[in-house]
């Protein structure tokens, strides 16, 4: 499509997350959705690579008899979920969200987010390769494990319409469909499904087991927390820009979906912890899932449904990591700059 010549500049006040009639997705300035730019800068500051994290202790532990079969099952089950979830997240960013968002600054962060999802998949491959796991078993778990399959299909159900070639925003129905996809993607996939698996891995970390793998997952959790906050900011901004979409029926449906997702996560917890390890069991996970679900509902102005306390208070500390300590005090990392790249 050719670009028409004009001296009329877009009106930043008419810029919207979707349906920005006067939005030029090429023009980053002036900005309206500054939360997206802040997230982009934070993502750049938090840049990391999995291969910078030592795995020797994990390799020795995995080869030893010091891990029980229940512990090995829990670790592989969580890792298997992560491999599927990040691929679904990347596809949703590239195939559903990016095309229809008309805010240049939001698009800018989505590019960063998509790159981070690739880093996460790289991390899972690095863990599988380092520990000598069966990559086919881990990466194909969503086809072979009932709980994984149910969670994946639940998410993909809400992608179908938005992924279609003929889908366009601009009508009440299509805009609500897009917002529904964003709510499921942010509040449920990134906001609930990820967090129970994070708790599994950090259970190992608290026991000083598989610490290299846990450190990678810790960095992934920091990224995902930023993704979650960005998604919540987009949902709340769309509510302000198009309040008619956030009607009573939509709010009730969102609550219903979150509650359905929590039930799926209960089933997943039972598969991860058939007997319980590290003082955590399926009952404790049920309460943690309900606590997380309430937090996600509150973040978009919806009422809590479970009203329970956090049974794993140490989880709030897991994301609090110092990049300076981990990357500059405990190891030397060499990054190539423009003047040292080999272009041959």
N, C-alpha and C positions, 0 to 999 in steps of 0.2 A: 504494500500500500504506500503510495507516494506521500511525502510530507508537504503540506500546503504552506506557502509563505504567509506570514502574518506578524504584525507587531503587537498583537493583543496577547498579553501574558495571562496564564491561568490564575484564577482567584483562589488563593490558598484556603479561604474560608469555606469554599464549596467542596474541598477535598474530603473524600470519604474512604472508609476501608473498602467498601464495594459500592458500585454505582456512582462513582464520582464523575458527575456529568462534565465538570470543568477540570478534571484531573488529566495531567500529562504524565504518564508513568515514567518518562525519561527524565523529567525535571525534579531533581531531589530537593532543590531549594526554591522558595522558602518551605520549611517543614511545618506540618501541623501535628502529626502523630510522633512526638518526640520520644515517647516511650520505646518506639521501635529502634530509633537511632541509638538510644542509651543501651538497649539490649545488644545491638550490633557491636558497639564499642566494648561492652563487657565480654562478649564472645571472643573478640580478638585478643583481649587481655588474658583470657583463660585458655589460650591455645595450648594444646598438648598432643603428643603422639604416643600410642601404646608401646612402641618399641623402645621408648626411653625408660621403661619401667622394668627392673630386673625380675626375672622369673625363676632363678635358680632354686631358691628355697621352696617355691611351690612345686617345682619338678621333683625335688628330692622327697617332699612330703607325699605327693601323689603316688610315687613309686614305693613308698614304705607301707607297712601295715598299720600305721598310726591313725588312719582315717577309717571310720566304720563304714559299712555298706549303706547305712541310712544317710550318713554325711555325704557320701559320694553321690547317692541318688538325689539328694536335695540340691547339691551344687550343679549337677548336670541338668536337672529339671529347670532350675532358674536360668542357667545359661541358654538352654534351648528356647525358653520364652523370649529372652532378650534378642536372640538372632532373628526371630520372626517379627517382633514388635518394631525394631528399628527399621527393618525393610518396609513394613507397612507405613511407618511414619514418613520415610523418605518418599515413597510413592504418593502419599497424600499431599505432601508439600509440592511436589513437582507436577502431579497430574490433576490435582483438585484445587488447591488453594492459590498457587501463584498466578495462574491464568486469569482468575476472576477478581483478584485484589487490585484496586486502583490507586492505592497509596504507595508512592515510590519508596518511602522510608520503610514501610512494612515489607515490601518486596525485597529491599536490601537485606533486611534481617533474615528473611526466609532463605535467601541464598546462603547465608552463613549457617543457618540451621540445617539446611540440606547437607552442607559439607560436614557438619558435626555428626550427622547420622551416618555418613560414610566412615568417619573416624571410629564411631562406635562399632560398626560392623567389622572394621579392621581389628579392633580390640578383641572381639569374640574369636575371630580367626586366629589371632596371635595366642590367645589362651588355649584354644583347641590344639594348635600346632605345638605349643610349648609343652603341654601336659601329655601329648600323645593320645588325645581322645579320638574317638571315631567321629570324624567330621560329618559323615552322612547321618549318624544317629542324632547329633546335636542340631544340625541345620535342618533336618527333616522332621523334627519332633512335632511340629505343628500339624503334620499329616498322620502321625502315628500315635499321638497322645490325646486322649479325649478332652481333657481340660484345656490344653493348648489350642486344639482345633476349635473348641466352642468359643474361646475368647477371640481368636482370629476372625472367625466367621461373624461374630457379633459386630466387630468393628467394620469389616468389609461390607456388611449389609448397608451401612450408611454412606459408603463411598460410591455405590453403584450409580446413582442418579447424577452425582456431581462429576463423575469420571466420564460420562457420556459425551460424545462429540457434539451433540446438539444441545447440551446444557448451557444456558446463559442466565446470568442474574438479570434483574430488572423487573420481575413481576413479584407479587407478594408470595406466591407459592414457591418460586425458585429461590428467592432470597431467604425464606424460612428453611428451605432444604439446605442451602449453603450454611446457614447459621447452625442448623442441627448437626451437620457434618463437623463443624468447628467445635461444637460443644462435646460431641462424642470423642473427637480426636484429642482435644486438650484436657477436658475434665476427666474422661474415663481412661483412654489409652495411656496418655502421659501422666495423668493425675492420680489414677488408682491402680491400673494394671502393672505399671512399672514399679510402684512403691513396695508392694509385697515381695517382689523378687529382690529389690534392693535390700530389704530387711533380711532375707535369706543370706545374702552374701556378707552383710555386715555382722551377722551372727558368727560367721567364720572369723571375721576380722577381730571381733571381741575376744575370741579364743586364741588369737595370734596364729591362725591357720590360714593358708592360702593368701598371704598378705599381699603378694604382687598382683594377683587377680583382683583382690578386694580394692587395692589402690586404683586400678583401672576403672572398676565399677564406681568408685567414689568420684572420680573425675567425670564419668558419664552421668552420675546423679546430679552433679553440679550443673552440667550442661542441660539436663532434662528439667531441672528446677527452673532454669532460665527460659526454656521452651514453654513450660507450663505457665509461668508468669506472663510471658508474651501472649500466649493464647487467651488467657483470662483478660488481659488488657484489650485485646481485639474484640472479644465478646462484649465486654462492658462498653467499649467505644461504639460498636454497632448498635447496642441498646440505646445509646444517646443519639446517634445519628438517624436511626430508623426505629423509633420506639414502638411503632405499630407491629413490628415483628415479634416483640417480647410480650405477647398477649397471654391471658390466663391459660389458654389451652396449651400454648408452647411451654410455659413454665411447668405445668403439670406433667407434660410429656417428658421434659428434661429430668424432673425428679424421678419419674417412673423408670427412665433409662438408667439413671445412676443406681437405683435400687436393684434393677435387674443385673447390672454389671457387678454389684457387690455380691450377689448370689453366685455368679459365675466364679468370682474370686474365692468364695468359700470352697467350691469344688477343687479349685486349683490348690488351695492350702492343704486340703486333705491328701492330695497326691504328693505334694512336696514333703509333708510331715506325717506320714502314716503312723509313726510312733512318737514323734517329737524329738528334737535335739536342741542342745544349748539352752534348755529351759523354755523353749518356745514350742508350741503345739498348735494344732488346728483351731482350738478354741481361742487361744490368744490372738491368732491371726484374724479370726473372725471379728474380734473387737477392734483390732488395729485397722482393718479394712473399713469398718463402719466409722471409725474416727476420721480416717482420711476422706471418706466419701462426704461426711458432714463438712469438712473444711473446704472441699471443692464446691459444694453447693453454696456455702456462705460467701465464697469469693465472688460469685456472680449474683449475690443478693437473694438467694433462695433459702428457705427455712431448713434447718437441720432436721434430719429424719431419725437419727439413732441416739444422739445425745449421750455419748459414752466418753470415757477418759482414754487417753493414750496409754496402752499397756506397754509400749516400747519407747519410753521417753528418750532413750539414748539415740534413737533414729534422728532426732532433731539436731544432734551433734555431728552426725556422720557427714553431712554436706559441708560442714564448716572446716574446710581444709585451706591451708596456706600454700599458694602456688610458690611463693618465694622459698619456703622451707623445702618443699618436695622437689622442686626443679633446680634450684640454684645452690642449696646448701648440701644436699645429700648426693648430688651427682653433677658431673660436668656435661652439658649438652651443647653441641656445636650446631648452629643453624647456618645454612648457606644464605648469603646475601647476594644482591644483584651483581656485585663486583667479583664474586667468587664462583658463580655458576658456570658449569661447563656446558657450552651451547653446541658442542660437536655431536 
